[in-house]
């Protein structure tokens, strides 16, 4: 029996999917916060003006077997206006995967058939798919020979495996690494009284939550408009996420305080022995003292001592301070699918032929 795809496009319709979502998550053993209805509820409410969120519900004999949250937005590719359909996410989503019970190939075929019948998109972008997920392999197999598509890019996210004791782990680090840590700690201690806090529940609107928001307004991200305090709809997103994550037992917020004032923080979600760092910020006034690195040290030591934690995911990007601690990296993949229209084919040719050819010419001229 072929799968039927039902579109849920209203806020009330999305809310009504919560029990179905929970059942699918239980069937697939997806206990990650990033597969939960709670997470996508936050993403749904934080979409930008003009974007349209929806959920594709895949049903067999009236029973849901998969859900795929997406959004449609207007964007530009190489200056050309396009209608872009992406997976629903937020700026801080570490990865997205399809929540499907049973075999995924029928869901992939039903998804592509559904897209083929829609006329409200030019490019579909399935972003931040875990490279090791069967979703990537199956989608590429279904696309090959039938659609114009490409891997748009990959992104690495460093992680630290938590195994053994802190003493053994830290003892194996180089003397140079340990010296750097001591120098950072000494610089901070010369500034005043240093304290470290971890909070597993934070009430939106509370003093702790306001401390978090205020700190982000003093970070380097604030001037670029990408801090929680300055990025559109981001405070609303974290307000909702903090409330939900506190109730679910997922939340962990760390502060490093100098004489009682927070000068570094990390916002985490945790479940099933994995701790995910969503946001890290520090007060630019104290950048020379590296408060973020000092907090990172305290977090790593605390996770080893805690027990029950097997992995600390530090978020995307191969930043130097992350790589000092990393055991390895998780990779995510972006897949792009182009609609069967002349305009979408032009966009595909631009990305796969014209731009690469122009770069080769430029490189030859420069050499």
Buried (B, 14 or more C-beta within 10 A) or exposed (E): EEBEBEEBEEEEBBEEBEEBBEEBBEEBEBEBBBBBBBBBBBBBBBBEEEBEBBBBBBBBEEEBBBBBBBBBBEBEBEEEEBBBBBBBBBBBBBBBBBBBBEEBBBBBBBBBEBBEEEEEBBBBBBBBBBBEBBBBEBBBEBBEEEBBBBEBEEBBBBBBEBEEEBEEBBEEEEEEEEEBBEEBBEBBEEBEEBEBBBBEBBEBEEEBBEBBBEBBBBBEBBEEEBBBBBBEBBBBBBBBBBBBBBEBEBBBBBBBBBEEBBBBBBBBBBBEEBBBBBBBBBBBEBEEBBBBBBBBBBBBBBBBEEEEBEBBBBBBEEBEBBEBBBEEBBBBBBBBBBBEEEBBEBBBEBBBEEEEEEEEEEEEEEE
